[in-house]
Amino acid sequence: METGDREQRDGPVPGTAVPALPGWLVPRPRLTDRISRGVLGPLTVVVGPVGAGKSALAVEWAHHGRSPGPVAWVTCDGRDEQPGVFWPRVLGALDASGPDVPVSGGPELVAALAARLAERRDPVVLVLDDFHTEPGSPIAEDLIALLKHAAPVLRLVVLARRDPPLHLHRLRLSGELTELRTADLAFDDRETAALLAQHGVEVSKQVVSALRQRADGWAAGLRLAAMSMEKQPSPERFVAQFAGDDEAVVSYLVEEVLDVQSPGMRRLLLTTSVLEHVNAELAAELAGEEAGGHFAALVRENSFLRPDGHGWYRCHRMFADVLRMCLRHETPGLVPELHRRAAGWLGAHGLLADAVRHWLAAGDQERAGRLIVSRLAIGQVLGLTGDRLPDDLVGQLSEAPDTDAPEPVLVAAASSLAHGDDAACAGSLDRAARLVTDLPAGQEDRVTRCRLTHAVIRMAQSRSRAPDAARTAAAEVETLCARLSRTVPAAHPEIPALTLAIRGHGELRDGGLQAAAVSLTAGLKAASAAGNGVLRRDCLVELALLEVLRGRFRAAGELATRACRPPLPTWTATDPGRSSLHVVRAWIGLARGESARALRELGHARTALRGTPDPFLTEVCSLAAALAKTAEQSGPPAVRIGDAVARCRLPSALLRAVEPVCAAALDSSGGARTRVLAPPGPPHTASAPAPEPVERLSVREREVLGRLAQMMTTEEIATDLYLSVNTVKTHLKSVYRKLAVTRRSAAVRRARELELL
């Protein structure tokens, strides 16, 4: 041992000098600063795949970063370390060799080395580059002990392709661990541009960003691309085609990563490459139980896999491209079967979009269609839900295959409708109806789901173009839903949302204001549950129109404002509900005595109605226009109102209800009152003043009361105000007490009498 020690002191131990700073290095101060902060604590780990730039980053830091003391560097072998090789390098780098320090590891070495380090005045930073050892190995246990006993003098920086087995979780919990991982090491656009500039490549910011995204920020991939771009006459075209099938990328990853794997691990990597996301169960489904058993080791050892949350992982994009290319080359016949297995597993676990994607990749559009219809997920194709199918999938579903199964034809109809092709939608609906009729007996549930899907598509198709046909389809949907489980509406709120919106739309136009209020309020709630901003917005504006016809202009204004407020989608010129919005605004302007504004909004409404005719709205629009004009005329108000109403062709029941509303609006337009009016009630006299509340309502109580007037449920008020349901109930009790009422309707009526709404 003494001879060995003398030899170590005679010259530097190989692999223990800080590497020279390479000229091609891209400065990354955002990361070197993190290492500088990390070495103030006991352990910093830099974990990333081959070619991620771990060593280059550490070298840059060693030369330009801030260190609390000298930097000792050990270049490891990149495989399981041997104590007889590893510890002499560490001792040499730390300049801690001596006759009293054994070099074979164990408690004696840890104790002696800790004692030597304790003699130092300043901390020392030990960098272990390309460190690799198994959990529980002698080196791992000795390093853990050394970190414990040599603190706070020893600061350790570990560069590795996988998590080093150094009890990271303990240090993480105590706040003594700094981590830089694959996502942190990824190049950003500025660093990518600097790397390209080193190779004399100048391209636009958009091209730089596209290249960075294609390479997932992987340093080696970007460097290989830059080297190829030096020779390209059109770098932009090269970037558009650059992917994991680039020859230089393939060679690098196959040699450095794939060829060094065991047969089981290699099979696991190749078979799971068809997936965008993978977990342990799905890996075993595709690769088999034996190969799938390597999944935990794959996650631990391969930093090309990035955690995606809840046990799911995503493979680095370029590495996945290479794996898929190798899979197609080695076993081309296996690829469709892998997609089928993946689709079956994903469909059984409720991951519809992923399952559909794999059925299509397997060339089985019929199974994709049957999955969508059996799950009653046609709303995801039509865009009725927040979790709609991606556009690329919907596009692939628009061409129905030659089959006797109605499901893919129904999905093709929905896809055509989603892309605005009404003719193709109608043709597919006709064909699907015939195929449903031809289904063999004994498949009642399948027939019901197909007919329900057919009716939902017809609802969506006819909603703005043919309201009567939409109402017929909505009634059919309600009948068919009753044949299925009661859980269907809750599981697919987009179906009752559309049904209720159409029903409420029709009830309002028939003059059934109370029934329309119930349907539209329920539709609003279902649309919120479905995440459908368009349906929610349309229910709000229809409720605003309903409040206008009741003379509740303040409530109408609030609903119209909500219909135009993010996160709801903005209105476009072609939205069928836009005409209702302009009519509502016109009536509110009329009620406020703003005739010019009312006439301007009526002009917008007429323009919108030319695109989507609505006889009912046209009459409401004409009535408002007549009132705006008669406001300037002479003569008794009752006569002027009577003339305006007489020319209107609204349902008689609605005309009787709307006549006092016209009186209120006309009165306001004439200048008698400028506040927003409710339907006129019995006049208050000096001897009978309007009753005052027992106590003044608080700001929060007024907010709750306002939403009560909008017919929102307790749960909806709680959601809207970010309160608990119990808190809302407490506010309601206080409102009832202060207004001396016991019911919601009485509270709203009393609040209107007191001009609180």
C-alpha positions in Angstrom: 0.0 0.0 0.0 2.9 2.4 0.8 4.4 1.8 -2.6 1.1 2.4 -4.3 0.7 5.6 -2.3 4.2 6.8 -3.3 3.3 6.2 -6.9 0.1 8.2 -6.6 2.0 11.1 -5.0 4.6 11.0 -7.8 2.0 12.3 -10.4 -1.7 12.9 -11.0 -3.9 9.8 -11.0 -5.4 9.3 -14.5 -8.9 10.6 -14.8 -8.6 13.1 -11.9 -7.9 16.4 -13.7 -10.6 18.9 -14.6 -10.9 18.6 -18.4 -9.9 21.6 -20.5 -12.6 24.0 -21.6 -13.5 23.0 -25.2 -13.7 25.7 -27.9 -17.1 24.5 -29.1 -18.8 24.8 -25.8 -22.1 26.8 -25.7 -22.3 29.0 -22.6 -25.2 28.1 -20.4 -25.1 30.5 -17.4 -28.7 29.7 -16.5 -27.6 26.1 -15.6 -24.1 26.9 -14.2 -25.7 29.3 -11.8 -27.8 26.4 -10.5 -24.8 24.3 -10.0 -23.1 27.2 -8.2 -26.0 27.3 -5.8 -26.2 23.6 -5.5 -22.6 23.2 -4.3 -23.4 25.3 -1.3 -25.1 22.1 -0.1 -23.9 18.5 0.2 -25.2 16.9 -3.1 -25.9 18.1 -6.7 -27.0 15.5 -9.3 -27.1 16.1 -13.0 -29.0 13.3 -14.6 -29.7 13.0 -18.4 -29.3 10.7 -21.4 -26.3 10.2 -23.4 -25.4 13.4 -25.4 -27.5 15.7 -23.1 -24.5 17.8 -22.3 -23.9 16.9 -18.7 -20.1 16.8 -18.8 -19.8 19.9 -20.9 -22.0 21.8 -18.4 -19.9 20.7 -15.5 -16.7 21.6 -17.3 -18.1 25.1 -18.0 -19.0 25.4 -14.3 -15.6 24.2 -13.1 -13.9 26.9 -15.2 -16.4 29.8 -14.9 -18.8 29.0 -12.1 -18.6 29.9 -8.4 -17.2 27.3 -6.1 -16.9 27.4 -2.3 -13.4 25.8 -2.7 -11.2 23.8 -5.0 -12.8 21.4 -7.5 -11.6 17.8 -7.6 -12.7 15.9 -10.7 -13.0 12.1 -11.2 -13.9 10.7 -14.6 -15.5 7.3 -14.0 -15.8 4.4 -16.3 -19.5 4.7 -17.1 -20.2 1.2 -15.8 -20.3 -0.5 -12.4 -17.3 1.0 -10.6 -14.8 -1.3 -8.9 -13.6 -0.1 -5.5 -9.9 -0.8 -6.3 -10.1 1.6 -9.2 -12.6 4.1 -8.0 -11.2 5.0 -4.6 -7.6 5.6 -5.7 -9.0 8.1 -8.3 -11.1 9.8 -5.6 -8.1 10.0 -3.2 -5.8 11.3 -5.8 -8.3 14.0 -6.9 -8.8 15.1 -3.3 -5.1 14.9 -2.6 -5.9 12.8 0.4 -3.7 9.8 -0.2 -1.5 8.6 2.6 -0.3 5.5 4.4 -3.2 5.7 6.8 -5.9 5.8 4.1 -6.8 2.3 2.6 -7.8 2.4 -1.1 -10.1 -0.7 -1.2 -13.1 1.0 0.4 -15.0 0.1 3.5 -15.6 1.8 6.9 -11.8 2.2 7.4 -11.5 4.3 4.2 -14.6 6.4 5.0 -13.3 7.1 8.5 -9.8 8.0 7.4 -10.9 10.1 4.4 -13.5 12.0 6.5 -10.7 12.7 9.1 -8.4 14.0 6.3 -11.2 16.2 4.9 -12.0 17.5 8.4 -8.5 19.0 8.5 -9.3 21.4 5.6 -10.3 25.0 6.2 -12.4 25.3 3.1 -14.9 23.0 1.5 -13.9 20.9 -1.5 -16.2 20.0 -4.4 -15.8 16.5 -5.8 -17.2 15.9 -9.3 -18.0 12.3 -10.3 -18.4 12.3 -14.1 -20.3 9.4 -15.7 -20.8 7.7 -12.4 -22.6 4.4 -12.4 -23.1 1.9 -9.6 -25.9 -0.3 -8.5 -28.1 0.3 -5.4 -26.6 -1.3 -2.3 -23.1 -1.7 -3.9 -20.1 -1.2 -1.7 -19.2 2.0 -3.5 -22.7 3.4 -3.1 -22.8 2.5 0.6 -19.3 4.1 1.2 -20.3 7.3 -0.6 -23.5 7.6 1.5 -21.4 7.2 4.6 -18.8 9.6 3.4 -21.4 12.3 2.7 -22.7 11.9 6.2 -19.4 12.0 8.0 -17.5 14.5 5.8 -20.2 17.1 5.9 -20.0 20.1 5.6 -16.5 20.0 4.0 -17.3 17.6 1.2 -19.6 18.9 -1.6 -20.5 16.2 -4.2 -21.5 16.7 -7.8 -22.6 13.5 -9.6 -23.1 13.4 -13.4 -25.0 10.2 -14.5 -27.4 8.7 -16.9 -29.7 7.6 -14.1 -30.3 8.5 -10.5 -27.3 7.6 -8.4 -28.2 5.3 -5.4 -27.3 7.9 -2.8 -30.6 8.2 -0.8 -31.8 11.1 -2.9 -35.2 11.1 -1.3 -33.8 11.8 2.1 -31.8 14.8 1.0 -34.7 16.0 -1.2 -37.0 16.0 1.9 -34.4 17.9 3.9 -33.8 20.5 1.2 -30.1 19.5 0.8 -30.4 18.1 -2.8 -30.0 20.1 -6.1 -31.3 18.3 -9.2 -30.8 19.1 -12.9 -32.6 16.6 -15.1 -33.3 15.9 -18.8 -35.9 18.7 -19.1 -33.5 21.2 -17.5 -30.6 20.2 -19.7 -32.7 20.6 -22.9 -31.4 23.5 -25.0 -33.6 26.6 -25.4 -33.9 28.6 -28.6 -31.1 31.0 -27.6 -28.6 28.2 -26.9 -29.7 26.4 -30.1 -29.0 29.6 -32.2 -25.6 29.9 -30.5 -24.7 26.3 -31.3 -25.8 26.7 -35.0 -23.7 29.9 -35.2 -20.6 27.9 -34.2 -21.1 26.0 -37.4 -21.8 29.1 -39.5 -25.5 28.3 -39.9 -27.8 31.4 -39.8 -31.5 30.8 -40.0 -34.6 32.6 -38.8 -35.9 32.4 -35.2 -38.8 30.3 -36.4 -36.4 27.7 -38.0 -34.3 27.6 -34.8 -37.4 27.0 -32.7 -38.6 24.2 -35.1 -35.2 22.5 -34.9 -35.1 22.7 -31.1 -38.6 21.2 -30.9 -37.8 18.4 -33.3 -34.7 17.5 -31.3 -36.5 18.0 -27.9 -33.6 20.2 -27.0 -31.2 17.2 -27.0 -27.7 18.6 -27.3 -26.2 15.8 -29.3 -29.1 15.8 -31.8 -28.7 19.6 -32.3 -25.0 19.3 -32.8 -25.4 16.5 -35.3 -28.0 18.6 -37.1 -25.7 21.6 -37.2 -22.9 19.6 -38.6 -25.2 18.4 -41.4 -26.6 21.8 -42.0 -23.1 23.2 -42.7 -23.2 21.2 -46.0 -26.9 22.0 -46.9 -27.8 24.5 -49.6 -31.2 25.0 -47.9 -30.9 24.7 -44.1 -34.6 25.5 -43.7 -35.6 22.5 -45.8 -33.2 20.3 -43.9 -34.9 21.3 -40.6 -38.3 20.5 -42.0 -37.2 17.0 -42.7 -34.9 16.4 -39.7 -36.1 13.6 -37.4 -35.0 10.5 -35.7 -34.4 8.7 -39.0 -31.4 11.0 -39.8 -28.4 8.7 -40.4 -26.1 10.4 -38.0 -28.7 10.4 -35.2 -29.6 6.7 -35.8 -26.0 5.6 -35.8 -25.2 7.5 -32.6 -28.2 6.3 -30.6 -28.0 2.7 -31.8 -24.4 2.4 -30.9 -24.5 4.4 -27.7 -27.8 3.2 -26.3 -29.7 0.4 -28.0 -26.8 -2.0 -28.7 -25.6 -2.0 -25.1 -29.0 -3.2 -23.7 -29.8 -6.7 -22.6 -32.1 -8.8 -25.0 -35.1 -8.3 -22.6 -34.5 -4.6 -22.2 -34.0 -4.2 -26.0 -37.3 -6.0 -26.7 -39.0 -3.7 -24.2 -37.7 -0.6 -25.8 -38.6 -1.6 -29.3 -42.1 -2.9 -28.6 -43.1 0.1 -26.5 -41.8 2.5 -29.1 -45.2 2.5 -30.9 -46.6 4.3 -27.8 -46.7 8.1 -27.1 -47.0 7.3 -23.4 -46.3 4.1 -21.5 -46.7 2.7 -18.0 -45.8 -0.6 -16.5 -49.1 -2.4 -17.3 -49.2 -1.3 -20.9 -45.5 -2.2 -21.3 -46.2 -5.7 -20.1 -49.2 -5.9 -22.5 -47.1 -5.2 -25.5 -43.8 -6.7 -24.6 -45.0 -9.7 -22.6 -44.7 -10.3 -18.9 -41.1 -11.3 -19.0 -39.8 -8.3 -20.9 -42.3 -6.1 -19.2 -40.7 -7.0 -15.9 -37.7 -4.9 -17.0 -39.9 -1.7 -17.0 -38.8 -0.6 -13.5 -35.2 -0.9 -14.5 -35.9 0.9 -17.8 -37.3 3.8 -15.9 -34.4 3.8 -13.5 -31.6 3.4 -16.0 -32.8 5.1 -19.2 -33.0 8.9 -18.9 -34.5 9.1 -22.4 -37.8 8.3 -20.6 -39.4 11.3 -19.0 -42.0 11.1 -16.3 -45.4 12.2 -17.4 -47.2 11.9 -14.0 -49.2 9.1 -12.4 -46.9 6.4 -13.4 -46.8 7.3 -17.1 -43.6 8.1 -19.1 -42.8 9.6 -22.4 -39.8 8.6 -24.5 -37.6 11.3 -25.9 -38.9 12.1 -29.4 -35.8 11.4 -31.5 -34.9 8.3 -29.5 -38.5 7.1 -30.1 -38.1 7.7 -33.8 -35.0 5.6 -33.9 -36.6 2.8 -32.0 -39.7 2.8 -34.3 -37.4 2.7 -37.3 -35.4 -0.3 -35.9 -38.7 -2.0 -35.0 -40.0 -1.7 -38.6 -36.7 -2.9 -40.0 -36.4 -5.9 -37.7 -40.0 -7.1 -37.3 -42.3 -5.2 -39.7 -45.2 -7.7 -39.3 -45.3 -7.1 -35.6 -46.2 -3.4 -35.8 -49.9 -3.7 -36.6 -50.4 -6.3 -33.8 -48.6 -4.0 -31.3 -51.0 -1.2 -32.2 -54.0 -3.5 -31.8 -52.8 -4.6 -28.4 -52.2 -1.0 -27.3 -55.7 0.0 -28.6 -57.4 -2.8 -26.7 -55.7 -2.0 -23.5 -56.2 1.8 -23.8 -59.8 1.4 -24.7 -60.5 -0.9 -21.8 -58.9 1.8 -19.5 -61.0 4.7 -20.8 -58.3 6.4 -22.8 -60.4 6.9 -25.9 -58.3 9.3 -28.0 -55.2 7.1 -27.6 -57.1 3.9 -28.3 -58.6 5.4 -31.5 -55.2 6.6 -32.6 -53.8 3.0 -32.3 -56.8 1.4 -34.0 -56.3 3.8 -36.9 -52.5 3.0 -36.9 -53.4 -0.7 -37.1 -55.6 0.1 -40.1 -58.8 -0.9 -38.3 -61.2 2.1 -38.6 -64.2 -0.1 -38.0 -62.9 -1.0 -34.5 -62.2 2.7 -33.9 -65.8 3.6 -34.8 -67.3 0.8 -32.7 -65.3 2.0 -29.7 -66.5 5.6 -30.1 -70.2 4.6 -30.5 -70.2 2.0 -27.8 -68.8 4.6 -25.4 -71.4 7.2 -26.6 -68.4 9.5 -27.2 -69.7 11.0 -30.4 -69.6 14.4 -28.6 -65.8 14.2 -28.6 -65.9 14.0 -32.4 -68.4 16.8 -32.8 -66.5 19.1 -30.4 -69.3 19.1 -27.8 -66.9 18.4 -24.9 -63.8 20.0 -23.4 -61.8 16.8 -24.1 -62.6 16.6 -27.8 -60.7 14.3 -30.1 -57.7 15.9 -31.8 -58.3 17.4 -35.2 -55.9 15.0 -37.0 -57.9 12.0 -35.6 -61.2 13.5 -36.5 -59.9 14.1 -40.1 -58.8 10.5 -40.4 -62.3 9.3 -39.4 -64.2 11.3 -42.1 -63.9 8.6 -44.8 -66.1 5.7 -43.9 -64.7 2.2 -44.8 -66.6 -0.3 -46.9 -68.3 -2.2 -44.1 -71.7 -3.4 -42.9 -71.1 -2.0 -39.4 -73.0 1.3 -38.9 -70.6 2.6 -36.2 -67.7 3.8 -38.5 -70.3 5.4 -40.8 -71.8 7.3 -38.0 -68.4 8.5 -36.9 -67.7 9.5 -40.5 -70.9 11.6 -40.5 -69.9 13.3 -37.3 -66.4 14.0 -38.6 -67.8 15.5 -41.8 -70.1 17.7 -39.8 -67.2 18.8 -37.6 -65.3 19.9 -40.7 -68.3 21.7 -42.2 -69.2 19.2 -44.9 -73.0 19.0 -44.6 -73.5 17.0 -47.8 -71.1 14.2 -46.7 -72.6 14.2 -43.3 -76.1 13.8 -44.7 -75.0 11.0 -47.0 -73.3 9.1 -44.2 -76.3 9.5 -41.9 -78.6 8.0 -44.6 -76.3 5.1 -45.0 -75.9 4.6 -41.3 -79.6 4.5 -40.8 -80.0 1.7 -43.3 -77.1 -0.3 -41.7 -78.6 0.1 -38.2 -81.9 -1.4 -39.5 -80.0 -4.4 -40.9 -78.3 -5.3 -37.6 -79.2 -8.8 -36.5 -81.7 -9.4 -33.7 -80.4 -9.8 -30.2 -78.2 -6.7 -30.2 -80.7 -4.2 -28.7 -78.1 -2.3 -26.7 -75.9 -1.8 -29.8 -78.9 -0.7 -31.8 -79.9 1.8 -29.1 -76.4 3.3 -29.0 -76.3 3.6 -32.7 -79.7 5.3 -32.9 -78.8 7.6 -30.1 -75.6 8.5 -31.8 -77.5 9.1 -35.0 -80.0 11.4 -33.2 -77.2 13.4 -31.5 -75.5 14.0 -34.8 -78.8 15.2 -36.3 -79.3 17.5 -33.3 -75.9 19.1 -33.9 -76.5 19.3 -37.6 -80.0 20.9 -37.4 -79.6 23.0 -34.3 -79.2 26.3 -36.1 -80.3 25.4 -39.6 -83.6 23.6 -38.9 -84.8 24.1 -35.3 -87.9 21.9 -35.8 -85.8 19.0 -37.0 -83.4 19.6 -34.0 -86.3 19.4 -31.6 -87.5 16.2 -33.1 -84.0 14.7 -32.8 -83.8 16.0 -29.2 -87.0 14.2 -28.3 -85.6 11.0 -29.8 -82.4 11.4 -27.8 -84.4 11.7 -24.5 -86.4 8.6 -25.4 -83.3 6.6 -26.2 -81.4 7.8 -23.1 -84.3 6.5 -21.0 -83.6 3.0 -22.3 -80.0 3.1 -21.2 -78.4 3.2 -17.7 -79.2 6.3 -15.6 -75.5 7.0 -15.5 -75.4 7.9 -19.2 -76.3 11.6 -18.8 -73.9 12.0 -15.9 -71.1 10.3 -17.8 -71.8 12.2 -21.0 -73.1 15.7 -19.9 -72.6 17.0 -23.5 -75.7 14.9 -24.6 -78.2 16.4 -22.1 -76.5 19.8 -22.6 -77.3 19.9 -26.3 -80.7 18.3 -25.8 -81.7 20.8 -23.1 -80.4 23.8 -25.0 -82.5 22.8 -28.1 -85.5 22.1 -25.9 -85.2 25.5 -24.1 -84.6 27.3 -27.4 -87.9 25.8 -28.7 -89.9 26.4 -25.5 -88.8 30.1 -25.5 -90.0 30.5 -29.0 -93.3 28.8 -28.2 -93.9 31.3 -25.4 -93.3 28.9 -22.5 -91.0 31.2 -20.5 -91.1 29.2 -17.3 -90.4 25.8 -19.1 -87.7 27.5 -21.1 -86.0 28.9 -18.0 -85.9 25.4 -16.5 -84.5 23.8 -19.6 -81.9 26.5 -20.3 -80.7 26.6 -16.7 -80.3 22.8 -16.7 -78.6 23.0 -20.1 -76.2 25.6 -18.8 -75.2 23.4 -15.9 -74.7 20.4 -18.1 -72.7 22.4 -20.6 -70.4 23.6 -17.7 -70.0 19.9 -16.7 -69.1 19.0 -20.3 -66.6 21.8 -20.6 -68.5 23.1 -23.7 -68.0 26.8 -23.8 -70.1 27.3 -27.0 -73.2 25.6 -25.5 -72.7 27.4 -22.2 -72.4 30.7 -24.0 -75.5 30.0 -26.0 -77.6 29.0 -23.0 -76.5 32.2 -21.3 -77.6 34.4 -24.2 -80.9 32.6 -24.5 -81.5 33.1 -20.8 -80.7 36.8 -21.3 -83.3 36.9 -24.1 -85.8 35.2 -21.7 -85.1 37.8 -19.0 -85.7 40.6 -21.6 -89.1 39.2 -22.4 -89.9 39.1 -18.7 -88.8 42.8 -18.4 -85.8 41.9 -16.1 -83.3 44.0 -18.0 -80.7 44.2 -15.3 -80.5 40.3 -15.1 -80.5 40.2 -18.9 -77.5 42.5 -19.0 -75.6 40.5 -16.5 -76.3 37.2 -18.4 -75.3 38.8 -21.7 -72.0 40.1 -20.1 -71.3 36.6 -18.8 -71.8 35.2 -22.3 -69.1 37.4 -23.6 -66.6 36.9 -20.8 -63.5 34.6 -21.0 -62.9 31.7 -20.7 -66.0 31.4 -22.9 -65.2 31.5 -26.6 -65.4 34.9 -28.4 -68.3 35.4 -30.7 -67.8 35.2 -34.5 -69.9 36.6 -37.3 -71.3 33.2 -38.1 -72.4 32.1 -34.6 -76.2 31.6 -34.7 -76.6 32.9 -31.1 -75.0 36.3 -32.1 -78.4 37.6 -33.4 -79.9 36.8 -29.9 -77.1 38.8 -28.3 -77.7 41.8 -30.4 -81.5 41.7 -29.7 -80.8 41.5 -26.0 -78.5 44.5 -26.2 -81.1 46.4 -28.2 -83.8 45.9 -25.6 -81.4 46.9 -22.8 -80.6 50.1 -24.7 -84.3 50.8 -25.2 -85.0 50.3 -21.5 -82.2 52.7 -20.6 -83.5 55.4 -22.9 -80.6 54.9 -25.3 -82.6 54.7 -28.6 -79.6 55.3 -30.8 -77.8 52.3 -29.2 -80.9 50.2 -29.5 -81.3 51.0 -33.2 -77.6 50.2 -33.8 -77.9 46.8 -32.1 -81.0 46.1 -34.0 -79.1 46.7 -37.3 -76.5 44.2 -36.2 -79.2 41.7 -35.3 -80.8 42.0 -38.7 -77.5 41.4 -40.4 -76.9 38.3 -38.3 -80.4 37.0 -38.9 -79.8 37.1 -42.7 -77.2 34.4 -42.1 -79.2 32.3 -39.7 -82.9 33.1 -40.0 -85.0 32.9 -36.9 -88.7 34.1 -37.3 -89.1 34.5 -33.6 -86.1 36.7 -33.2 -87.1 38.6 -36.2 -90.4 39.5 -34.5 -88.8 40.4 -31.2 -86.4 42.6 -33.2 -89.2 44.2 -35.1 -91.1 44.9 -31.9 -88.1 46.6 -30.3 -87.6 48.7 -33.5 -91.3 49.7 -33.4 -91.0 50.8 -29.8 -87.8 52.7 -30.5 -89.6 54.7 -33.2 -92.9 55.2 -31.3 -90.9 56.6 -28.4 -90.6 59.9 -30.3 -94.2 60.0 -31.5 -97.1 61.8 -29.8 -100.3 60.2 -28.5 -101.3 58.1 -25.5 -98.6 55.5 -24.6 -101.2 52.7 -24.4 -102.2 53.4 -28.1 -98.6 53.5 -29.2 -97.8 50.2 -27.4 -101.0 48.6 -28.7 -100.1 49.6 -32.3 -96.6 48.1 -31.9 -97.9 44.9 -30.3 -100.7 44.5 -32.9 -98.2 44.3 -35.7 -96.1 41.6 -33.9 -96.7 38.0 -34.7 -95.3 36.4 -31.5 -97.3 33.7 -29.7 -100.5 35.2 -28.1 -99.4 34.0 -24.6 -96.1 35.7 -25.0 -97.7 38.9 -26.3 -99.8 39.2 -23.2 -96.7 38.8 -21.0 -94.6 41.1 -23.1 -97.0 44.1 -23.2 -96.2 45.5 -19.8 -92.5 45.0 -20.7 -93.1 47.2 -23.7 -94.8 49.8 -21.5 -91.8 49.8 -19.2 -89.3 50.1 -22.1 -91.3 52.8 -23.8 -91.7 54.8 -20.5 -87.9 54.7 -20.1 -87.2 55.6 -23.7 -89.6 58.6 -23.3 -87.4 59.9 -20.4 -89.8 59.3 -17.5 -87.2 57.0 -15.9 -83.6 56.3 -16.8 -82.9 53.3 -14.6 -83.2 49.8 -15.8 -86.8 48.7 -15.3 -88.6 45.7 -14.1 -92.2 45.0 -15.1 -94.3 47.7 -13.5 -96.1 46.7 -10.3 -98.6 48.6 -8.1 -97.5 52.2 -7.8 -96.0 53.3 -4.5 -97.6 56.3 -2.8 -96.5 58.6 -0.1 -98.7 56.8 2.4 -97.3 53.4 1.4 -93.6 53.8 0.8 -91.5 50.9 -0.5 -90.5 48.7 2.4 -86.9 48.8 3.5 -84.9 45.8 4.5 -84.5 45.1 8.2 -80.7 45.4 7.8 -78.5 46.5 4.9 -77.2 43.6 2.8 -73.5 43.0 2.7 -71.5 43.1 -0.5 -71.3 39.3 -0.6 -75.0 38.9 0.2 -75.8 41.2 -2.8 -73.6 39.0 -5.0 -75.4 35.9 -3.9 -78.8 37.6 -4.3 -77.8 38.7 -7.9 -77.0 35.1 -8.8 -80.2 34.0 -7.2 -82.1 36.2 -9.6 -80.3 34.5 -12.5 -81.9 31.2 -11.3 -78.5 29.7 -10.4 -78.5 26.7 -8.1 -76.7 26.9 -4.7 -73.9 24.8 -6.2 -73.5 27.0 -9.2 -73.4 30.1 -7.0 -70.7 28.5 -4.9 -68.7 27.7 -8.0 -69.1 31.2 -9.5 -68.1 33.0 -6.3 -65.4 30.5 -5.2 -67.2 29.7 -2.0 -68.3 26.5 -0.3 -71.9 25.4 -0.6 -72.4 25.7 3.1 -71.1 29.3 3.0 -73.6 30.1 0.2 -76.4 28.6 2.3 -75.4 30.8 5.3 -75.5 33.9 3.1 -79.0 32.9 1.7 -80.4 32.5 5.2 -79.1 35.9 6.1 -80.7 37.4 2.9 -84.0 35.8 3.7 -83.9 37.1 7.2 -83.0 40.7 6.2 -85.7 40.7 3.4 -88.3 39.0 5.7 -89.0 36.2 3.2 -88.7 32.4 3.3 -88.3 31.4 -0.3 -85.9 32.2 -3.2 -88.7 33.6 -5.5 -89.9 35.8 -2.7 -86.4 37.1 -2.0 -85.9 38.0 -5.7 -89.3 39.7 -5.9 -88.7 41.6 -2.7 -85.3 42.7 -3.9 -86.8 44.1 -7.1 -89.4 46.0 -5.1 -86.5 47.5 -3.0 -84.5 48.2 -6.2 -81.7 46.0 -5.0 -81.5 44.3 -8.4 
